[in-house]
Amino acid sequence: MFKSTIICVMYIGNSFIEIQIAQNSNRYDWQLNFAIVTTEGAIKRLYLSELKQKQMGIKSFIGKRSKPSKGGVANITVADYMTRKLITFRPDQSVMEVMGILVKKKISGGPVVNDAFELVGIISEGDCMKQISESRYYNQPMEDVKVALHMAKNVETLDGNMNVFDAANKFLESKHRRFPIVENGKLVGQISQKDVLKAALQMKGQTWS
């Protein structure tokens, strides 16, 4: 059973609500510290979206938010440099088709989304290589093998409002080459190590403060 605690609810006019919710259970450890939404219905959608991400194994890093001041390193966010036009895959897509796209587009992997464009996994060259090895070992065809069977389901994501150079620390800690960006449960972009390098290059002549 899931238990939630509403710490504070504040109505300011009729426009938005501030709320803090804690969520824990034997199977999940979930917490939403702060949210600003427009209606009571929007709170429910945000709650269900965050809970669903945990059930799918999606782990989101909020990190340090960029300061509102203009200019300087503190104002550069992940959203400023993330790629928004993504090549995505579906769980019911064949691994053979994915391999063809990876080779044609010269990419090493991509996010897997459902019909609602919710992130459900990541499929990579390594995942495809595992399927090649298994198919050869068991002497089985690959045409009917689906992405859902081989994609990574425990996916770590970053917040688009995180400072882009704080994201660099996440790359160093995790050894990942890219992170998906999820907003309200929907995939909105992806940031790679190369994107962080681009941000650093654009800081030429500026200080880090």
C-alpha positions, -999 to 999 in steps of 0.1 A, spaced: 0 0 0 12 35 -8 10 62 18 12 99 11 14 129 34 4 164 24 27 188 43 14 221 31 -13 233 7 -15 271 -1 -39 288 -24 -28 321 -38 -57 336 -57 -71 310 -80 -39 304 -100 -17 278 -83 -10 256 -53 22 248 -34 24 213 -21 48 188 -5 42 151 -6 62 122 8 57 87 -6 72 54 7 64 17 5 82 -16 7 86 -17 -31 91 19 -39 109 49 -24 94 80 -39 93 116 -29 81 148 -45 94 177 -25 78 207 -42 55 214 -71 37 244 -85 6 235 -105 -25 252 -118 -54 230 -106 -61 202 -82 -64 179 -112 -29 189 -123 -16 177 -90 -31 143 -95 -16 140 -130 19 150 -117 16 126 -88 6 97 -111 33 106 -136 61 106 -110 48 73 -95 46 57 -129 82 66 -136 93 48 -104 73 18 -114 91 17 -148 125 21 -132 130 57 -143 153 75 -119 154 113 -122 181 136 -110 168 170 -101 201 185 -91 210 222 -86 186 246 -103 200 274 -123 198 308 -107 176 334 -123 203 360 -127 213 369 -163 246 358 -177 274 336 -163 277 299 -157 248 298 -131 222 307 -157 231 279 -182 207 249 -180 205 214 -195 174 225 -215 196 252 -232 218 225 -248 198 193 -249 188 178 -282 150 180 -288 148 163 -322 154 127 -311 154 93 -328 132 72 -306 122 35 -307 91 16 -296 90 -15 -273 73 -36 -301 99 -26 -327 122 -54 -339 158 -54 -328 168 -59 -365 151 -27 -374 168 -8 -346 202 -21 -357 195 -8 -392 186 27 -378 216 28 -355 239 21 -385 222 44 -409 219 73 -385 254 67 -370 242 67 -334 250 43 -306 215 41 -291 183 59 -283 153 62 -259 124 38 -261 89 54 -256 53 42 -255 24 56 -275 20 84 -249 57 94 -255 66 83 -220 101 70 -215 101 33 -208 137 23 -216 169 27 -236 182 5 -264 219 6 -274 244 -11 -296 255 -32 -267 219 -45 -262 218 -54 -299 251 -71 -297 238 -93 -269 209 -104 -291 233 -112 -319 253 -134 -296 222 -152 -282 207 -157 -316 239 -172 -329 244 -194 -299 208 -208 -300 207 -208 -339 175 -187 -338 164 -160 -363 163 -124 -351 134 -110 -372 108 -115 -344 129 -103 -314 114 -71 -300 131 -42 -283 111 -47 -251 131 -79 -244 165 -63 -246 162 -26 -237 175 -13 -204 146 -4 -182 163 11 -153 170 45 -168 185 76 -152 173 110 -164 182 146 -157 160 176 -150 160 202 -178 165 230 -152 197 215 -138 228 236 -144 246 221 -174 279 219 -156 263 201 -127 252 176 -153 289 171 -162 294 157 -127 266 132 -134 283 120 -166 316 115 -146 298 96 -118 277 74 -140 299 69 -170 269 74 -192 273 89 -226 239 106 -226 209 113 -203 172 115 -214 153 146 -201 118 139 -189 91 165 -180 58 154 -164 65 119 -175 71 127 -212 104 125 -230 113 161 -241 150 158 -249 184 143 -244 218 157 -234 251 141 -243 287 147 -232 293 165 -264 265 190 -255 283 198 -223 315 204 -242 297 228 -265 284 247 -234 320 249 -221 333 262 -254 307 290 -255 320 301 -220 353 311 -236 366 343 -219 341 341 -190 347 331 -154 331 302 -136 314 323 -110 
